[in-house]
């Protein structure tokens, strides 16, 4: 079991340290409770845009090349990311360069200059990123699915934002949004890997002593509403159709999430899973098909995603629904349940081998739930799941009025899908 320590400073900043004695690297990760779910419609995409702008220059490092060259000079890996719930900035390097990566990441986080010239240039970068996602139907169909589920509210909007909004965001918008969210009590610093434990807290406290603490602007609560199966199509001339078939589930605080994770493995993770065997191996209708569960602070969903032969899409949808129905009728056999548990546990273990993975694992949990579980605790919760729990969850979520289908492909008529989208 990992040894983690959580410290809360006077300014509200949380620090998590995770020593890895044998590690060859150290990671500094800063997370903030500021993602697309904290946005309003007129600034949708600002969390992601702001993440980009933190790399474009600070008071100490006026140009982006000053940031990148300093990190490149020590061979560091570094990046940032934005999700619905939070934004993260990290750098990973050899342990002897800890002071440098802490200084650079904290400087980017605390002191971005938001020069209008750089904002104008980065607009083009963001818009091209949005264009790239729109040209990748395998990726774009996921956004279409969440929009189908949640519509015109933050949970239904794209994290990257809309082009017309990105074109209008200005320096004043960044400063206002940052003052509302980039605060001590909503920020978290995670250090994982090899480091001197007795020095780390003091160094972080010094690096972040200028962070502000004021009233945090909350996010809008997600509203759930669905009475019948829903379909959303995006017409595109493609050689294969990309689909997401899914249902509403529950949030990350629900104890049943571990059983739903196992259900995802049984249905569509690994070549021995039911849907891969049926749709890829038996029907030859898809190259990729997988099941997944997504848990957020106030909502969640379960999906099956696939890229399928255009001519076989109706057969594939029917086959997926048949597997959904089957799991509501029959208990999963012990052998299959055990295999799924071992896959999930192995995936967890493999995903915690490096300092950046470990930092993300604990940091992501802390910033979303405030109570991170250790890997041992999660493994025990996975092992405790019973066959009946799988069936009970399936009975609850696999219902007609919870079914949703998003498709990108050469289809214009919703009716052909509405007719088959039911148990």
N, C-alpha and C positions, 0 to 999 in steps of 0.2 A: 504494500500500500504506500502511495506517495505521501511524503511528509509536507503538508502545506501549512502556511501561517498567514493569517489575515490580520492586518493592522489598519485602523482607521485614524487618520490625522485630525487635528483640530479643525481644519478647513473642510472636513467631510470627505476628503480624498481617501479612497480605499486602496490598499496595497495587498497583493497576494504574492508570496514568494514560495517557489517550489524547487528546492535543491535537487539536482541530479548529479551525484558525486562522480559518476563515470562519464558524464557528458563531455563532448568535445566542443560544445557551443553554449552560448547564452542568448536568450531571447528577451527583449523588452517589448511588451505589448501594452498599448494604451487603448482602452475602450471607453466609449461615452454613450449614454442613453440618448441617442439622436439618430433616428433612421427615418425611413419614409412614412412610418405610422405617426410621426410627430409633426408632419407637414400639413399645411392647408393647401387647397387646390391652386391658389395663385402662386405658390412657391414649390409645387411638386417637383422634386428632383434636386432641391437645394442641399440636402444632406450629402448626396453623392457628389454634387458639384463642389461643395465646400471641401470634401475629402481631397479632391484633385487640387484645389487651390492651396492646401497646406504644403504641397510640394513645390509651389511656384515662387517661394521666397519668404524670408523672415527678416527681422531687423538685423540680426547677427549674420545671416546668410542671405543677402539680397536677391540672388538669382537662383533658379532651380538647379543650375549646374553646380552651385556652391554646396547644395545639399547632396546631390547625387555623387559628385566627385569625392566628397569626404567619406561617404559610405563605401564607394567603390574602391577607394585607396586601401581599405582594410579588408576587402573581399566580403563585405557584408551582403546578406540577402535582406531586402526590405520591400515593403509594399503597404497598401491600405485597402480597405474594403468597406462597403456599406450594405446593410441589410434592412429589413423592415424595422427591427428593434434597436439596432445600434450601429455605430461606426467604429472601425478599429485602425490603428496605425502600429506597425511593428518593424523591428530590425533584429537581425540574428547574425552573430559573429562569433569569433573565437573569444574565450573568456577574458583574455587580456585587453580586449577592446570594449569592455563593458562601459567604461566612462564615456567613450565616444558615442556609442549608440544611444545611451541614455540622454546625453546632451543634445544630440541631433533630433531624436524623436520628441523629446520634451519641448525643444525650441519650435519645431514644426507645429506641435499641438497648441502651444501657448501664444506664439508670436507671429502668426501669418500676417502679411502686410496687405493682401488683397489689392494689389495694384490694378487699376482699371485696364491698363494695357494688357496685363496678363489674363485678366478675366475675359476680355474680348477674344484673345487667342484661344483660351481654353474652351470657350463656347463651341468652337469648331471641332475640337477634340471630342467633346461630349456628344455632339450631334452625330459625329461619325461613329462613335461607340453605339449610339441608339440605332443608327442605320445598320451596323454590323449585326446587332441582335435581331433586327427585323429581317435580315437576310439569312438568319439561321433558324429555320422553322422548328428544329428540335429544341431550341432555347426559347424562341418566341411563343410557342404554344403554352409554355408554363405561365407566362404573363397573361395570356388570353384566358387561361383557366381561372387564375385568381381574380381577374376582372369579372368573369362570369359569376363566380361565387359571391363577390362582395360589391361589385358595381362601383358607383361613384362615391367611394369613401376611401380613406387612406389604405386600408387593407387590400383594396382592389386596384390601386394605382401602381404603375411601374416604378421601381426603385430609381431607375435612371432618369425618370421624369418624361415630360412631353416636350417636343422640340419647341413649340410656340412659347412655353414657359421658360425653358433654358435660354432662349434668345432675349428674354426680358430681364432676367435676374441681374441685379447690379450690386455694387459694393455695399451700399446701405443695407440691402437685404441680407448679405452675408454677416455683417456686423450685428444686426438685430437678432438674427437666428442664433448666432454663436453666443451672444449675451444671454439668450433664453435657455440654452441647453448645455454649453460647454462650461459646466460649473464643477466645483469641488465635490459636492455630494452626488453628482451624476457621472463622475469619472472614476476610472479604475486603472491602476497600473499593475501589470503582472510581470514578474521576472521568473523565468524558468531556465534550468540548466546548471552550469557550474559558476558559482560566484561566492564571494565572501559574505556570509549571512549577517555578520555583525556590522557590516558597513552599508549594506544595501538600503535599509530604511532611511538612514540619515541622508544618503545621497539623493534618494527620491524626494524626500521632504525638502531638501534644498533646491532641487531642480524645479519643483512644482510650488514653491512658496508664493508665487504671484497669482495662482489660480483663484478666481473669484467664487464667492458663495453668495447666492441670492435665491429668490423664489424661482423654482423650476417650472417651466410651462409644461403642463401634462399633455399626454396624447389623447386623441378622441377615441372613445370606446367603440369597438367594432360591433356593428349591428348584424345579427343573423336573421335572414328571412327567406324561406323557400317553402312552397306549397306543392310543387310538382316537378318532375324531371325537367332540366333545362339544357339547352343546346346553344353553343355559340360557334359560328363558322367564320373562318377567314379564307376567302377565296384566293388561291395562289396556284399557278400552273407548276406543279411539282411532280416528280417521278414516283414519289411515295407520299402517302398521307401521314401526317404526324398528329397523334391524338393524345389527349389526357382524359381519362375517365375516372371520376373520383366522387367522393362523398364528404360531407361535413363530419367532423369528429369532435375533438375536445382540446382544451388548452394544455399547456405544459405543466400545470399544477395538478392535473388529474393523475391519480396513481395508476390508472389503467393504461397509461401511455407505453409502458413496457410490454404489455400484452399486445398492443397494437403494432409495436415495432416487430414483435415476433410474427404476427400475422403478415406483415409486409415481406418478411423473409420467406415464409411458407409459400406465399403467392407469387412473388416475383423478384427474389434476390438469389443469384447463383444459378448455375445451369441445371441443377436438380429441382429447382422450384416448379410449382405446378404450371404457371403460365408460360414459362420458358419452354418447358417440355411440350405443352399443348400447342402453343402458337408458333414457336420457332421450329422445334424439332419434329412435331407431328404434322402441322399444317403448312410449314415452310412459308409463312406469311409475313414474317418480320425478321429483321436483323437484330434489332434491340427491342426488348420489352422488360420493364422493371416496375416494381411496386415500391412505394415510399410513404412515410408518414411525416407530417410537418406539424410541429407544436409551437405556438406563440403564446404571448401573455394572456390573450383573451379570446383566442380561437385556434382551431386546428383543422386539418383535413388529411384524408387518405387518398392516394392517387395510384393509378396505373398509367404509365406512359409508354408509347410505342411508335415506331415508324413502320408502317405496313403497306403492303401492296394495295394500290388504289382500288383494284377490283375485288379485294378480299376484305375491305374494311368492315362491311356489315357482318360478315362471318366472324371476324375477330372480336367485334363488340359483343356479339351474342355469346362467344366463347368465354370472354372475360366475365360477363354477367352470370353465366352458368357456373363458373368457379366461385363467384361471390355467393351465389345461392347455395352451392354445395357445402360451403363451409359454415352456413347457418343451420344446416340439416344434420351434419355428421361431426362427431368429435374428432379432432386431429389425433391420429395414432401416436402413441408414445415415442416411437422411433423417429417419426417425422418432426415431432415437437422437440425432441432432444437434439436432432441435427440442426434445427433452426436456432436453438439456444446457443449451441457451440459456434455456429457461424457468427451470430451477433456478438458473442463474447470475444471471439478471435478478431473480429473487425475492430472492436473497441481497443483491444490490446495492441494490435498493429498500428492503430491510429494514435498511439501515445508514446511512440518510440523516440521521438525527437523533441527538442526543447520548444520549438514553435507549436507543435501539435499539442503538447501538454499545456502550454500557456493558453492556447485557444480553448481547450477543453474546460479548464477551470474558469477562465475569464468569461467565456460565453455563458456559462451557468450562473456565475455571480451577477453579471450585469442584467440578466433577464429575471432570475428567480430570487437572488439574494442569498440563496442557500445551496452552494454547490455540493453535489454528492461525489464521494470518492469513486474511483473505478471499482474498488472492492464492493462498495455499497450498491452500485449499479449492477454489477455481476450477480450479487445475491438476489436483487429484485428480479432480474431476468430468470434466474434459476427457480424462483418461487412461483412463477406463472404456471397455472394449471390449464389442462385441456379445456375445461368448462369455461374459463375466462375468455379464451379465444372465441368460442362459440357464442358466448353472451355478447361480446363486443360486436361480432359479425351481425348478430340479430338486431342490435341497436342501430348500427350505421348503414347496413345494406338494406335500405328501404327505398321505394320508388320516389318518395318526396325528398330524398336527399341526393339523388343521382344527378350528376353534372357531366357534360361532355363538351370538350373544346377540340376543334379540328382545324388544322391548316392543310389545305389541299384543293384539288380542282372540283369543289362541290359548292353549289349555290342554294340548294333546297334543304332547309332544316327538316322538313316533314319526313324525308326518308330516314332520318336518324331518330326523330321523335317517336316514330312508330315502333322502333325496336328498343328504345331506351326505357325498359321496364322489366321487372321480374315476372 
